[in-house]
Amino acid sequence: MKRQGALAFLFCLIITICFLALPISEVKAQGSFNTADLSTVKSSQISDTQLKSYISKGKAEGLTAEQALDLARQRGLSASESAILSQRIREMELTSGGTEVGTSVLRSPLDLPESSPAIEPEKTKGPMIFGSHLFSNEQLNFEPSLNIPTPVNYVLGAGDEIVVDIWGASTNLYQLQVGPEGTVVIDNVGPIYVHGLTLEEGEKRIIAKLKQLYRGLRPGEAGQDTYARVSLGRVRTIQVTVLGEVRNPGNYTVSSLTTVFNALFQAGGLNSVGSYRDVQVIRDNKKVTDLDIYDFLLYGDQKDNIRLNDQDVIRVGVYGTRVEIRGEVKRPGLYEIIEGEKLSDLISNAGSFSDDAYTRQIKIERNTDKERQIVRVERESYPSFELKNGDVVSVGGLLSRFENRVTIEGAVWRPGEYELTEGLTLSQLIEKADGLKPEAYKSRGIIYRLSDIHDFYVEAFNLNEVLQNPELYDIILQYEDSVVVKDIYEMREEMDVKLHGQVQKAGSYKYKDNMTLGDLILAGDGFKASASEARIEVYRRIVGDVAPIQRGAVMAESFVFSVSRDLTLEGAAKDFRLQPFDQVYVRRRPDYQEQRSVRIEGEVLYPGEYVLRSRNERISDLVARAGGVTNEAYIPGSTLERQSKQLERVDVVLEGSRDEIVDLKKSNVNHIGIAMDKILKSPGSEDDVFLREGDLVTVPLKLQTVAVDGAVLRSSEIRYISGKSLKYYISNSGGYSENARKKNAYVIYANGDVSTRKSFLFFRTSPKITPGAEIIVPEKVVQERLSSGEGISILASIVSMAAVVTTAITRF
C-alpha cells in the first residue's frame, strides 16, 4: 500500500514538473510527451510554494523528499537540477525551523525510522569540544558542488550519463547511460565498456570507437574535419555507510562526487566521544585513508578528504587522549591529542597565548589512580612535556602591577605613569611631566610610598626647596611611588557671590577678583523693570579673629549703593569691590505696581475682566464700571468669590532619598456672602467691601426654586412660593428620613450666607426661605457598638496595664 502511494505521488510530481518545465505551446504540440523523461526540467521554474506542496503530499503517502528525488533521477532528472531542488528544500527547512520539511531530506540513515524527529545539535556539559561547531553550524554547508567541471580523474560507473558532442563536417549528440554491465551503447558501434575508467580514459576509448562512424574524426592527424568532445551529463548516486561515533550512523545515498566531509555532515557530525583525529575510510575491506579533521580546522588542509566510491565505509573512532586548556589562551576548550604531540602543540592548537597571559609557568591538574595532583611546567619544558588524558591545563594572567612604575598627578602639565629608571629623582620626574602649572601649590607636596610590608605611607616635601636647591632637597624615587602636587584652587573653599531680588537671573555666581556690583548685575542679565537701582544692598561675611577673647555681636557687614540702570558706577559704588561670599540684594521700587484684575459675571451690561484702578475700589464701583445690573438680575442672590493664599506643609522626596517638609502656597476659594441690594442703595457703606486681585462677583438671574438636600426622602428642587416656611419645602421633598438631624437643618442663601434654626425658651424659629436658597438636613452619625469579644479584649488590656502601673509604683 505504501509503495502504491509513493508511485501515485511520484506520478503527480512528474506530471506537474513536466508542465512547469515546458512552455504551453510545447506542451500542446507534444501531446505524446513521455512523462518518464525529466531531462529537460528546470528547477528555476518551480516555486517554493509548489515545492512545499509536493513534499507535504509525499509525506502523507509515507515518502520522503529525497526518495522522491531519487525516483525522479531514475526517470531522467539531471543530478544538477536534483541537487538544486535538494538545496532549496534544505533552505526551506532552515527557514521554517525544520517543522515542515524535516531533516529526512538530507539525512535518511537506514537504521533510523523515517518518522524520526529532527535532531538538535548535541549539547555537552563543561567546555566546548574543539571542532564540535563544524557540523552543527547552519552557516557551514558541505554539500558537494555540482556546478564545477567534472574532474578528469572521475571514475565512471553504472548510472553515470556520458554526453558525446560531435561537430564539424558531421554533427550529432549522444546521451549515453552507463548500464549495470558497465557499458554504454552507441548505434552502429555496439557496447563500449567504461566501468572503472576515469573520464579521461573513457573519452579516449569512446572516440576510438566513433572513428568507425566518422571518417573525418582523426584527433591529432592531418585532414581532421570532424571533432568530438566527451563530458559527464549526470552523475550517478552511490551508497556509503557511516559508522562509529557519529550522531546518525547508517547507510546514505549520496552523489558520486561526495567527499568524506559531505558524508559526515549528512550523518550529523561527530558525537561527544567521537575522535576528530581518527576518521577512517574503508574500501573493499582495506583502509584507504586516515583523515585528521584538525588539519582542516587549523590549516584548511583537505588532502585526505577524498571522494567516496560506492559501498565505502566511513568509521569514526573514540577519542584517545583529550585535555582541557583554559585561562589566558585565545581559544580555550577541549582538545584531542595524538601520539607525539606535546604541551607546546596544545598551546599552538589553542591559538597560542592571549596578550595578558603569564607565559613563564603553566599549571596542570592531573588525575592519578587515587586522586588528583598539581604539576607545574616551566617555559623551557613546553616542547617536551607529554600530556595525559584528563589533564586540565590552566594558563594564568599577568599580575595587575608594574615592576618599574612611578606616577605623578595634580598641577603638572602631563600627569600620569612614568618609567622608573635607576636614580630617577623627584625634580627629574617633574621635568618629564613638562613642569609645574602656574597654579601649583609649592609649599607642600606628598609622596605615597610603599613600606616593607607593602602598605603605603606618606613622605612630604617642599616644592620650592626641591626646585631651587635640588642638590640638598631632591628625593630619589622608588618603585610604585605616587607623587601628588596640589592646585592652589583645591586648597581653598570654592568662592562665590549671590545675587538676589529684582534682576533677570538671580542666583549664585563664581567669584572673580576685582568684581564690581556692575559686573555681578551684568552676569544676572541686568535689572528687572521693578528694580530700584537707587538701593542695592550688600551683606558681607564676618571672618573674625583666629582666637578672640569674646565672640562679637555683629553677624554681617552691610553696604548700600546706587547703580544706574545702564550699570554705570559712580561715587562709592565705583570703588567698591566684591569679596567672596558677598550677598547682593536688588530691592523693589516702592511705587511699582503690576496690573491687578477682577471679574464680574452674570446679569450686568458689560460682564468680564476689569483692572483695579485704585487700592480702594469697591463692589459698587465695579458694578458701575460694568454698566449696572440688568432687569433680569436677582440682586439678593449676588455672590463674591475670593482667592486666598495659604501655606501648606507637604512631605516631598528630594534628590538623595531624603524626606523633607516643604512649604507650598495653596490657593483656596472662599465664598463671601454680600448684600448687593444694600451695596447698590448705599455705595461706600460697610456692606460695600473693597475688591482684591482675583475676586469674582456674580449677579445671577432671577431664581424661582428652592433646593432640598440631605436626610430627606427625596432630594429635589421645589418652586418658590413667597411666605412658605422651611417645613413646607421639606414636606414636599417627602419629609425627613430616619437618620435625619431635624434640629440641625440649615439654609444656604443664594448669596452664600448661611442661617440655622434658633431657639428661645419654648419658641423655635426657622430661617426665612428666599428664591435660590438650598435647605440642608444633616444625617446622624451612626457609631457601631463593640462586640462582646472586643469589649472583653479592651477590658483585659486595661486591667493588664493597671497591674503594670501598680507594680511600678509599688517598686518605686
C-alpha positions in Angstrom: 0.0 0.0 0.0 2.8 2.4 0.8 4.5 1.5 -2.5 1.3 2.4 -4.4 1.0 5.7 -2.5 4.7 6.5 -3.4 4.1 5.8 -7.1 0.9 7.9 -7.1 2.8 10.9 -5.5 5.7 10.4 -8.0 3.4 10.4 -10.9 1.8 13.6 -9.7 5.2 15.2 -9.2 6.4 14.1 -12.6 3.4 15.4 -14.4 3.5 18.8 -12.6 7.2 19.3 -13.1 6.9 18.5 -16.8 4.1 21.1 -17.3 6.0 23.6 -15.3 9.2 23.0 -17.2 7.8 23.3 -20.7 6.2 26.3 -22.4 2.5 25.9 -23.0 2.9 25.8 -26.8 5.3 22.9 -26.5 3.0 21.1 -24.1 0.2 21.4 -26.6 2.5 20.4 -29.5 3.9 17.4 -27.7 0.8 15.7 -26.6 2.6 12.4 -26.5 5.4 13.7 -24.2 7.0 10.8 -22.3 6.5 11.6 -18.6 9.2 9.2 -17.7 11.8 11.6 -19.3 12.6 14.5 -17.0 15.9 15.5 -18.6 14.6 19.0 -19.6 13.2 20.0 -16.2 14.5 23.3 -14.8 14.2 23.8 -11.1 14.0 27.6 -11.5 10.5 27.2 -12.9 9.2 25.5 -9.7 8.1 27.9 -7.0 8.7 27.3 -3.3 5.0 27.1 -2.6 4.7 24.3 -5.2 7.7 22.5 -3.8 6.3 22.6 -0.3 3.0 21.2 -1.6 4.8 18.2 -3.3 6.8 17.5 -0.1 3.6 17.6 2.0 1.8 15.2 -0.4 4.8 12.8 -0.3 4.9 12.8 3.5 1.2 12.0 3.5 2.0 8.9 1.3 4.9 7.9 3.5 7.6 9.1 1.0 10.5 11.4 1.9 11.5 14.2 -0.5 14.9 12.6 -1.0 13.3 9.3 -2.0 11.0 11.2 -4.5 14.0 12.9 -6.0 15.8 9.6 -6.3 12.9 8.2 -8.3 12.8 11.4 -10.4 16.6 11.0 -11.2 15.9 7.4 -12.4 13.5 8.9 -14.9 15.9 11.4 -16.3 16.0 14.4 -13.8 19.6 15.6 -14.1 21.8 15.4 -11.0 22.4 19.2 -11.1 18.7 20.0 -11.1 18.1 17.4 -8.4 20.9 18.9 -6.2 19.4 22.4 -6.7 16.0 21.2 -5.6 17.5 19.4 -2.6 19.4 22.6 -1.6 16.2 24.6 -1.9 14.4 22.0 0.3 17.2 22.3 2.9 16.9 26.1 2.9 13.2 25.9 3.4 13.8 23.5 6.3 16.2 26.0 8.0 13.8 28.9 7.4 10.8 27.0 8.9 12.8 25.6 11.8 12.5 22.1 10.4 8.8 21.8 11.2 7.5 21.4 7.6 10.3 19.9 5.5 12.2 17.8 8.1 15.7 16.6 8.2 14.9 13.5 6.3 15.5 15.4 3.1 19.3 15.4 3.6 19.6 12.6 6.1 18.0 9.2 5.7 20.0 6.5 7.5 18.5 3.1 7.0 18.8 2.2 10.7 16.5 5.2 11.7 12.7 5.2 11.2 11.6 7.7 8.6 9.4 9.5 11.1 12.3 10.3 13.4 12.2 13.9 14.6 14.8 16.4 13.6 17.9 16.0 15.8 19.1 19.2 17.5 22.8 19.9 17.9 24.3 17.9 20.7 24.8 19.8 23.9 27.7 18.9 26.2 28.4 20.0 29.7 31.6 21.8 30.5 34.0 23.4 28.0 33.3 23.2 24.3 35.0 20.4 22.3 37.2 22.0 19.7 35.7 21.3 16.3 32.2 20.5 17.5 30.8 23.6 15.9 31.9 22.4 12.4 29.0 20.1 11.7 26.3 21.9 13.9 26.8 25.4 12.4 23.9 26.1 10.0 26.1 28.6 8.1 28.5 25.8 7.0 27.3 23.6 4.2 29.3 20.6 3.0 27.0 19.7 0.1 29.1 18.7 -2.9 29.1 21.4 -5.7 27.7 20.2 -9.0 28.4 23.4 -10.8 32.1 22.7 -11.4 33.8 20.9 -14.3 33.9 17.1 -13.8 37.4 16.1 -12.7 39.3 14.2 -15.4 40.2 11.5 -12.8 36.5 11.0 -12.1 35.9 7.2 -12.2 32.9 6.2 -14.3 30.3 3.7 -13.1 26.8 2.4 -13.6 24.3 5.2 -13.5 26.5 8.0 -14.9 25.4 9.8 -18.1 28.1 10.5 -20.7 27.4 13.2 -23.3 29.2 13.0 -26.6 29.1 16.1 -28.8 30.1 15.8 -32.5 30.6 18.9 -34.6 32.4 19.9 -37.8 31.7 18.1 -41.1 29.2 15.9 -39.2 27.1 16.9 -36.2 25.4 14.7 -33.6 24.7 14.5 -29.9 24.8 11.3 -27.9 23.5 11.0 -24.3 24.8 7.6 -23.1 23.8 6.0 -19.9 26.3 3.6 -18.3 24.4 0.5 -17.7 24.6 -2.1 -14.9 27.1 -4.0 -17.0 29.4 -1.0 -17.1 28.9 -0.3 -20.8 27.4 2.5 -23.0 25.7 1.6 -26.3 26.2 3.6 -29.5 24.1 2.8 -32.5 26.1 1.0 -35.3 29.1 0.8 -32.9 27.9 -1.5 -30.1 28.6 -1.6 -26.4 31.7 0.2 -25.0 32.9 -0.9 -21.6 33.8 2.2 -19.4 33.2 1.0 -15.9 36.2 1.7 -13.7 37.8 4.0 -16.2 38.5 7.7 -15.5 36.6 10.2 -17.5 39.8 10.9 -19.5 40.3 7.2 -20.2 36.7 6.8 -21.2 36.8 9.7 -23.6 39.8 8.1 -25.5 38.0 4.7 -25.7 34.7 6.2 -26.9 36.4 8.5 -29.5 38.4 5.5 -30.8 35.1 3.6 -31.4 33.5 6.6 -33.1 36.2 6.8 -35.7 34.4 3.8 -37.3 31.4 6.1 -38.0 33.0 9.4 -38.7 35.9 9.4 -41.3 36.9 13.0 -40.5 37.3 12.2 -36.8 41.1 11.9 -36.6 42.3 13.6 -33.4 45.9 14.9 -33.9 46.1 13.9 -37.6 46.1 15.9 -40.8 42.9 16.5 -42.6 40.7 16.3 -39.5 37.3 18.0 -40.2 35.1 16.4 -37.5 35.6 16.9 -33.8 34.3 15.3 -30.7 34.0 16.1 -27.0 33.1 13.8 -24.2 31.7 15.1 -20.9 29.7 14.0 -18.0 26.0 14.8 -18.1 24.6 13.4 -14.9 26.5 11.8 -12.1 25.3 8.6 -10.5 24.3 8.1 -6.9 26.3 5.8 -4.6 25.6 4.3 -1.2 28.1 4.8 1.6 28.0 3.7 5.3 28.9 5.9 8.2 29.7 4.0 11.4 31.2 4.7 14.8 30.9 7.8 16.9 28.6 9.9 14.7 25.2 11.3 15.7 23.3 9.4 13.0 25.2 6.3 11.9 23.7 4.4 8.9 23.6 4.0 5.2 23.3 7.1 2.9 22.6 7.5 -0.7 24.7 10.4 -2.0 26.2 11.8 -5.2 29.3 10.2 -6.6 31.1 13.5 -6.1 30.6 13.3 -2.4 33.6 13.5 -0.1 34.2 12.3 3.5 33.2 15.7 4.9 30.0 15.6 2.8 29.1 12.2 4.3 30.0 13.2 7.9 27.8 16.3 7.5 24.8 14.2 6.4 25.4 11.9 9.4 25.0 14.9 11.7 28.7 15.2 12.6 30.6 13.6 15.4 29.0 12.9 18.8 30.6 13.8 22.2 33.1 10.9 22.2 34.0 10.9 18.5 37.6 11.3 17.5 38.4 14.3 15.3 41.9 12.8 14.7 40.9 9.2 13.7 38.4 9.1 10.8 39.0 6.1 8.5 37.7 5.4 5.0 37.4 1.6 4.3 37.1 0.4 0.7 36.9 -3.2 -0.3 37.8 -4.1 3.3 41.0 -2.0 3.2 41.7 1.3 4.8 42.4 3.8 2.0 42.8 7.0 4.1 43.0 8.2 7.7 41.5 11.7 8.0 42.6 14.1 10.7 39.9 16.8 10.9 42.3 19.1 12.8 44.3 19.5 9.5 41.2 21.2 8.1 40.2 23.2 11.2 43.7 24.6 11.9 45.3 24.8 8.4 42.4 24.4 5.9 44.2 21.2 4.5 41.8 18.7 2.8 44.3 16.4 1.2 42.8 13.4 2.9 39.2 14.5 2.2 38.9 12.0 -0.6 36.0 11.4 -3.0 33.9 8.4 -2.0 33.1 5.3 -4.0 30.1 3.1 -3.9 29.9 0.9 -0.8 32.7 2.8 1.0 32.6 2.7 4.8 33.5 5.7 7.0 34.4 4.8 10.5 34.8 7.4 13.3 36.7 6.0 16.3 36.5 7.0 20.0 38.9 9.7 21.1 42.1 8.5 22.8 43.6 11.5 24.8 41.6 14.6 25.4 42.8 17.5 27.5 41.3 20.8 28.5 43.1 24.1 28.2 41.6 27.2 30.0 42.6 30.7 31.0 44.7 33.1 29.0 44.7 31.4 25.6 42.9 32.6 22.5 40.8 29.5 22.0 40.1 27.6 25.3 38.3 24.3 25.2 38.7 20.5 25.0 41.4 19.3 22.5 42.3 15.9 21.3 46.0 14.9 21.5 47.6 12.3 19.3 50.8 10.4 19.9 53.9 12.7 19.6 52.1 15.9 20.4 53.4 17.9 23.4 52.3 20.8 25.6 53.6 23.3 23.0 51.4 21.7 20.3 48.3 22.1 22.5 49.1 25.8 23.1 49.5 26.2 19.3 46.2 24.4 18.6 44.5 26.7 21.1 45.7 29.8 19.1 48.6 30.5 21.4 48.7 32.7 24.5 46.5 35.8 24.9 48.0 39.2 25.4 47.7 39.1 29.2 49.0 35.5 29.7 51.6 34.6 32.2 53.9 32.5 30.0 56.7 31.6 32.3 54.9 28.8 34.0 51.7 26.7 33.4 49.7 24.8 36.0 48.3 21.3 35.1 45.7 19.4 37.1 46.2 15.7 36.5 44.3 12.5 37.5 46.1 9.7 39.3 44.9 6.3 40.3 43.6 7.6 43.6 43.3 11.3 43.5 44.3 14.5 41.6 47.6 16.2 41.6 49.1 19.6 40.6 52.0 19.7 38.1 53.9 23.0 37.4 55.7 23.2 34.0 58.4 25.8 33.2 58.6 27.5 29.9 61.6 25.6 28.6 59.8 22.3 29.1 56.7 23.1 27.0 58.1 21.4 23.8 58.9 18.2 25.6 56.2 17.9 28.2 53.8 15.0 27.5 50.1 15.3 28.3 47.8 12.6 29.6 44.1 12.0 29.2 42.0 14.2 31.5 44.7 16.9 32.1 43.4 20.4 32.7 45.9 23.0 31.6 45.5 26.4 33.2 47.2 29.5 31.8 47.3 32.3 34.4 47.2 36.0 33.8 49.8 38.7 34.5 49.8 40.4 37.9 48.0 43.7 38.0 51.1 45.7 38.9 54.2 47.2 37.3 57.8 46.5 38.1 59.1 49.9 37.1 56.3 52.4 37.6 56.0 55.8 39.3 53.1 58.2 38.9 52.6 61.9 39.3 49.3 63.7 39.5 47.9 67.1 40.1 49.2 70.5 39.0 51.7 69.3 36.3 51.2 69.6 32.6 51.4 65.8 31.8 50.2 63.8 34.8 50.3 60.0 34.6 52.6 57.0 34.8 56.3 57.1 34.0 59.1 54.6 33.8 61.3 54.3 36.9 64.9 54.4 35.8 67.9 54.0 38.1 68.5 57.1 40.1 65.3 58.9 39.0 64.6 61.9 41.3 61.6 64.0 42.1 62.8 67.0 40.1 63.6 64.8 37.1 60.0 63.3 37.2 58.5 66.8 37.3 60.6 67.7 34.3 59.4 64.6 32.4 55.9 65.8 33.2 56.7 69.1 31.4 56.9 71.0 34.6 54.5 72.6 37.1 51.4 74.5 36.2 51.3 78.2 37.4 48.6 77.3 40.0 50.7 74.6 41.6 50.8 74.8 45.4 54.5 74.9 46.1 54.7 75.0 49.9 54.0 71.3 50.3 53.7 68.1 48.3 53.5 64.5 49.2 54.7 61.1 48.0 52.7 57.9 48.7 55.4 55.3 49.1 55.2 51.5 49.7 56.6 50.2 53.0 58.4 46.9 53.5 55.0 45.2 54.2 53.5 46.8 51.0 51.4 49.3 52.9 51.5 53.0 51.8 52.9 55.8 54.0 53.4 59.5 53.3 56.6 61.4 52.7 56.2 65.2 52.4 58.4 67.7 50.6 58.6 71.4 49.9 58.4 72.1 46.1 60.2 75.4 46.3 63.1 73.8 48.1 63.2 70.8 45.7 63.3 73.0 42.6 65.5 75.8 43.9 68.1 73.6 45.7 67.8 70.0 44.3 71.3 69.1 45.5 70.1 69.4 49.0 66.4 68.6 48.9 65.8 66.4 45.9 64.3 62.9 46.6 65.3 59.7 44.8 62.1 57.9 43.8 61.3 54.2 44.5 59.1 51.5 42.9 55.4 52.4 42.9 55.9 56.0 44.3 52.9 58.2 43.7 53.7 62.0 43.7 50.8 64.4 44.3 51.2 68.2 43.6 48.2 70.1 44.7 46.4 73.0 42.9 46.1 76.3 44.9 42.4 76.4 44.0 41.9 72.9 45.5 43.4 74.3 48.8 40.7 76.8 49.4 36.9 76.8 49.7 35.0 77.3 46.5 34.3 81.1 46.4 31.1 82.6 45.0 28.8 85.6 45.4 25.0 85.5 45.4 22.6 87.9 43.6 19.0 88.2 44.9 16.0 90.3 44.1 14.8 92.3 41.1 17.3 91.0 38.4 16.7 88.8 35.4 18.7 85.9 36.6 19.2 85.7 40.4 21.5 83.0 41.7 25.0 82.1 42.7 27.9 83.2 40.6 31.6 82.2 40.8 33.7 84.9 42.4 36.3 86.7 40.3 39.0 89.0 41.5 38.2 92.8 41.1 34.5 92.0 40.6 32.2 95.1 41.0 28.4 95.5 41.5 28.0 96.3 37.8 29.8 93.1 36.8 27.6 90.9 39.0 24.4 92.6 37.9 25.5 92.2 34.3 26.1 88.5 34.9 22.5 88.4 36.1 21.3 89.9 32.8 20.5 93.3 34.3 17.7 94.8 36.2 14.0 94.0 36.0 11.6 96.8 35.3 10.5 96.6 39.0 14.1 97.1 40.3 15.0 100.1 42.4 18.5 101.0 41.2 18.7 103.5 44.0 19.0 100.8 46.7 21.5 98.0 46.2 22.3 96.2 49.5 25.5 94.2 50.1 25.9 91.9 53.1 29.4 90.6 53.8 30.5 87.7 55.9 32.3 88.4 59.2 35.5 86.4 59.3 36.6 87.3 62.8 39.9 86.8 64.7 41.6 83.5 65.0 41.4 83.4 68.8 39.2 86.2 70.1 38.7 86.8 73.8 34.9 87.1 73.4 32.6 86.4 70.5 31.4 89.6 68.7 27.8 90.7 68.4 28.0 91.7 64.7 26.8 88.9 62.3 27.4 90.7 58.9 28.6 93.9 57.4 26.1 95.8 55.3 26.6 98.4 52.5 24.0 100.4 50.5 24.8 101.7 47.0 23.0 103.1 43.9 23.7 101.8 40.4 22.3 103.4 37.3 20.1 101.3 35.1 22.8 101.2 32.4 25.1 99.8 35.1 27.3 102.9 35.2 29.1 103.1 38.6 29.6 106.4 40.3 30.6 107.6 43.7 31.2 104.9 46.4 29.9 102.1 44.1 32.7 102.8 41.6 35.5 102.0 44.1 33.6 99.1 45.8 34.9 95.6 45.1 33.0 92.5 46.0 34.6 89.8 48.1 34.0 86.1 48.2 30.6 85.0 49.7 29.1 88.5 49.5 25.3 88.5 49.1 23.8 91.3 47.0 20.1 92.3 47.1 18.3 94.5 44.5 15.2 95.9 46.1 11.8 96.5 44.5 10.5 100.0 43.8 8.1 101.1 46.5 5.6 102.6 43.9 5.9 99.8 41.4 2.6 98.1 40.8 1.6 95.4 38.3 -1.9 95.4 37.0 -4.4 93.5 39.1 -7.7 92.4 37.7 -11.1 91.2 39.0 -14.1 89.7 37.2 -17.8 90.4 37.2 -20.2 87.9 35.6 -23.9 87.4 35.2 -26.6 90.0 34.8 -24.6 93.2 34.2 -24.5 95.1 31.0 -20.7 94.5 30.4 -19.5 91.4 32.2 -15.8 90.5 32.0 -12.5 91.3 33.5 -11.6 94.7 34.9 -8.2 96.1 36.1 -8.4 97.7 39.5 -7.6 101.4 39.3 -7.0 102.1 42.9 -6.5 100.2 46.2 -9.9 101.5 47.5 -12.1 100.2 44.6 -15.3 98.6 45.9 -18.1 96.3 44.6 -20.3 99.2 43.8 -17.6 100.8 41.7 -17.1 97.5 39.7 -20.9 97.2 39.1 -21.0 100.8 37.9 -18.0 100.2 35.5 -19.9 97.1 34.2 -22.9 99.3 33.2 -25.1 98.3 36.2 -27.4 95.3 36.6 -30.0 94.2 34.1 -33.7 94.0 34.6 -33.5 90.2 34.9 -30.9 90.3 37.7 -31.7 88.7 41.1 -29.8 91.2 43.2 -30.1 89.5 46.6 -28.5 86.4 45.2 -25.2 88.1 44.1 -22.1 86.4 45.4 -18.4 87.2 45.8 -15.7 84.5 45.4 -12.2 85.4 46.8 -9.0 83.5 46.3 -6.8 83.3 49.4 -3.2 82.0 49.5 -2.3 79.7 52.4 0.9 78.0 53.3 0.6 74.2 53.2 3.3 71.9 54.5 3.8 68.8 52.4 6.3 65.9 52.6 8.3 65.5 49.4 11.2 63.3 48.4 14.2 65.2 47.1 17.4 64.1 45.5 19.4 61.9 47.9 16.4 59.9 49.0 15.7 62.2 52.0 12.2 63.2 53.0 11.9 66.9 53.6 9.0 69.2 54.6 8.5 72.0 52.1 6.1 75.0 52.5 4.0 75.4 49.4 1.4 78.1 48.7 -2.0 76.7 48.1 -4.9 78.7 46.6 -8.3 78.4 48.3 -11.6 79.9 47.0 -13.8 81.4 49.7 -17.4 82.3 49.2 -18.3 85.6 50.9 -21.9 86.5 51.5 -22.7 90.0 50.3 -25.9 92.1 50.4 -25.9 93.5 46.9 -29.2 95.3 47.4 -27.7 97.3 50.3 -24.5 97.9 48.4 -26.3 99.4 45.5 -28.5 101.5 47.7 -25.6 102.8 49.9 -22.3 102.7 47.9 -19.3 103.0 50.2 -21.1 101.6 53.2 -19.8 98.8 55.4 -21.6 96.2 53.2 -19.7 97.6 50.1 -16.4 95.6 50.6 -13.1 96.5 49.0 -12.0 94.4 46.0 -8.8 92.3 45.8 -7.0 90.8 42.9 -8.7 87.6 41.6 -12.2 88.5 43.1 -15.2 87.2 41.1 -18.6 89.0 41.5 -21.6 87.1 40.1 -25.0 88.6 39.7 -27.5 85.7 38.9 -30.8 85.6 37.0 -34.0 85.8 39.0 -34.3 82.5 40.9 -37.7 80.6 41.2 -36.8 77.4 43.0 -35.6 76.2 46.4 -33.3 73.1 46.6 -33.7 70.5 49.4 -30.9 68.0 50.0 -29.5 65.7 52.7 -31.5 63.5 55.0 -34.8 63.7 53.2 -36.7 61.0 51.4 -36.0 62.7 48.0 -33.6 65.4 47.1 -35.4 67.9 44.9 -35.9 71.4 43.7 -39.3 73.0 44.6 -40.9 76.1 43.1 -40.5 79.1 45.3 -43.7 80.3 46.9 -43.5 83.5 48.9 -44.2 83.1 52.6 -43.8 79.3 52.7 -41.7 78.0 55.6 -38.8 75.5 55.8 -41.3 72.9 56.9 -43.3 73.3 53.7 -40.3 72.6 51.4 -39.1 69.6 53.5 -42.6 68.1 53.4 -42.7 68.5 49.6 -39.4 66.5 49.5 -41.1 63.5 51.2 -40.3 64.5 54.7 -37.3 63.6 56.9 -35.6 60.3 56.6 -35.0 58.1 59.7 -31.4 59.3 60.2 -32.2 63.0 59.9 -31.0 65.5 62.4 -34.1 67.7 62.3 -33.0 70.3 64.7 -29.8 71.0 62.8 -31.3 71.8 59.4 -29.9 74.9 57.9 -30.3 77.2 54.8 -27.7 78.4 52.4 -28.9 81.5 50.6 -28.1 82.4 47.0 -25.6 85.0 48.1 -23.7 82.4 50.2 -24.9 83.4 53.6 -26.0 80.5 56.0 -28.8 80.5 58.5 -29.9 77.9 61.1 -32.8 77.3 63.3 -32.9 79.3 66.5 -34.4 78.5 69.9 -35.6 81.0 72.7 -37.2 79.5 75.8 -40.0 77.4 74.4 -40.0 79.1 71.0 -38.3 77.7 67.9 -37.9 79.8 64.7 -36.8 78.6 61.3 -34.8 80.5 58.8 -36.7 82.6 56.2 -36.7 80.9 52.7 -35.8 83.1 49.7 -35.6 82.3 46.0 -32.4 80.2 45.1 -31.9 79.0 48.7 -30.7 75.5 49.5 -32.1 73.6 52.5 -29.6 71.1 54.0 -30.8 68.4 56.5 -27.7 66.7 58.1 -27.6 63.0 58.7 -27.0 61.3 62.1 -23.5 59.8 62.6 -24.0 56.0 63.2 -21.5 54.6 65.6 -21.1 50.9 65.6 -21.2 49.2 69.0 -18.4 47.0 70.2 -19.0 43.3 70.1 -18.7 41.3 73.4 -15.4 39.9 72.3 -14.0 43.4 71.5 -15.2 44.7 74.9 -13.6 41.8 76.8 -10.3 42.4 74.9 -10.2 46.1 75.7 -11.1 45.4 79.4 -8.3 42.8 79.6 -5.8 45.3 78.2 -6.9 47.9 80.7 -6.6 45.5 83.6 -3.1 44.4 82.4 -1.9 48.0 82.1 -3.2 48.8 85.5 -1.4 45.9 87.0 1.9 47.0 85.4 1.4 50.6 86.6 0.6 49.4 90.1 3.7 47.2 90.2 5.9 50.1 89.0 4.5 52.4 91.6 5.0 49.9 94.4 8.6 49.3 93.4 9.3 53.0 93.2 
